[in-house]
Amino acid sequence: MNYLTVENISKSYGALCLFENLSFSIHKDQKIAFIAKNGTGKTSILNILSGDDLPDTGSVIYRKDITVSFLSQDPKFDTSLTVEETIFASDNPILKIISNYEKALLNSNNTDAYQKAFEAMESNQAWDFETLYKQILFKLKLEDLNQKVSTLSGGQKKRLALANALINKPDLLILDEPTNHLDLEMIEWLESFFARENITLFMVTHDRYFLERVCNDIIELDEGKLYSYKGNYSYYLEKKEARIEREAVETGKAKQLFKKELEWMRRQPKARTTKSKSRINDFADIKHRASERRNMHEVQLELNMERLGSKIIEFHKVSKAFNDKTILDAFNYTFKKGERIGIIGKNGTGKTTFLNILTQTNKPDSGKVVKGDTVKFGYYTQHGITIKPGQKVIDVIREFGDYIPLKKGHQISAQQLLERFLFSRKKQYDFVEKLSGGERKRLYLCTVLIQNPNFLILDEPTNDLDIVTLQVLESFLLDFPGCILVVSHDRYFMDKIVDHLFVFKGDGIIEDFPGNYSDYRVYEDSQPIITNTTEDKKDNSAVKLNKESKLSYNEEKELKNIESKLKSLAFDKKELENKFHNTSLSQEEITKLSDELQNIISIIEAKEERWFELCSKLEE
């Protein structure tokens, strides 16, 4: 059953053409992810689907008898209403019945009104719906129904908009970055909710585990064309790689044919036979196919990292509380060179406060934080770049200098640096306020990295970044020799980057878990559900991970890290091997790839050898 048809839509802003003549359709039970690079029109397409914008050409046709809900990145509400009033303001008739019933409960003297409301609940089977919507509100941490919308944070408003969309039980749900502003527990609940519910989805998201586990169709906008893939994220990656290789072969063949036809055209045959005229007409098409090339430019990240000394950061019995809410309780930790730590925990457990104390922008109540003399922070915050009215993209970088130092004494101009971050010369003179959300985040990332930090702190770095930029950022971070501290709800990103976790449990309890996020979920799921005393909770469960193990805590931690890294290295090895299928590689490129592959194989062999050593200890 067809729910929506998009026919030949185009959109331009002045001289900038985002896309033209795009067509696709959405059918019942499809769960579609829409993938495209930042700045190519993802949000514009969603705005056209929601009716907030109109295409320059083409049309969007909905099936008449379906209910559609939209979740935008910046939801709009009547701020004078409460959370509950906002939910009941929906057009959903069942919600109106529940609202009438709850009003009747408050006015117990009017028995006739109560009886009428009760019967309406019975006849419309509204009891189950009431249970569902209260469960959704509970899972999305919107338990204070009397709170005014005007007092909600940006994240709370996003969750309220998501609750509204889910509660209405639409036939078709269109979502723009649904996992932004959700903690990991909420994301996993939403993931399982979408996987089991019979609901048709069309979403823009960068969360690759979400894509993998929820979506059964992927539509990609690439180089102005739409490509459809019937499968999840892994299937999409495989088929996209095959498509790019096929296109490269076809372009190569077209170039050979073009060269041949060009020679024929230059001879300018005098006799214009029907056959030769047809050949001349075909020449334009051959020329177009031969000149087609992919825009293979990628973000290039390069640092002239400051040397990191032996003393980095030390926490000595650091405590912090806000009123009766404990964030840190006599916390001790000494950071070591090359550490890659992920921070996870529910919203409100103090993750951002911890980062602010670490960077000494916030003072602890007691204890002290000692920073090494050589430490230079690069702090990528959730707030992103500060937009100054009338400021152009190039002006943002020139605040750091017209020339930026790189490795080995090299330097680069502000213009060249922006080109490495995919800002064309023309784009560099656009006003910052005109950039898309993802482009602003990319520009902000540029301003953090060009200051050459040796201790990177990334607070939700993946929000609004496209998947291509995320992959480049991951590759850069894997090679980054300094310390990394990451707060992120992107499980795929965390699994690839971090070696161990600080798990913020609340009430000042922080566990140091030896492994990445997926390791932690496996460990958590394997634990029996028991009730602990407050003192029990303060014990470090990560240390007690394997009481009878013959390994020391550091060896156990090392074993977990090796297992995590071997998975990541195997993935990188496969990606490198796939690159050898490209028939257009030069000898120099083949040699470089061979060196990279041999280096990865050597690292894998060394880590496997150490893994066997540690495992043999367990068997003694």
Buried (B, 14 or more C-beta within 10 A) or exposed (E): EEBBBBBEBBBBEEEEEBBBEBEBEBBBEBBBBBBBBBBBBBBBBBBBBBEEEEBBEBEBEBBEEBEBBBBBBEBEBEEEBBBBBBBBBBEBEBBBBBBBBEBBEEEEEEEEBBEEBEEBBEEEEBEEBBEBBBEBBEBBBBEBBEBBBEEBEEBBBBBBBBBBBBBBBBBBBBBBBBBBBBBBBBBBBBBEBBEEEEBBBBBBBBBBBBBBBBBBBBBBBBEBEBBEBEBBBEBBBEBBBEBBBEBBEEBEEBBEBBEEBEEEBEEEEEEEEEEEEEBBEEBEEBBEBBEEEEEEEBBEBBBBBBEBEEBBBBBBEBBBBEEEBBBBBEBEBEBEEEBBBBBBBBBBBBBBBBBBBBBEEBEBEEBEBEBBEBBBBBBBBEEBBEEEEEBBBBBBBBEBEEEBBBEEEEEBBBBEBBBBBBBEEEBBEBBBEEBBBBBBBBBBBBBBBBBBBBBBBBBBBBBBBBBBBBBBBBBBBBEBEBBBBBBBBBBBBBBBBBBBBBBBBBBBBBBBBBBBBBBBBEBEEEEEEEEEEEEEEBEBBBBEBEEEEEBEBEBBBBBBBBBBBBEBBEEBBEBBEEBEEBEEBEEEEEEEBEEBBEEBEEBBEEBEEEBEEBEEEBEE
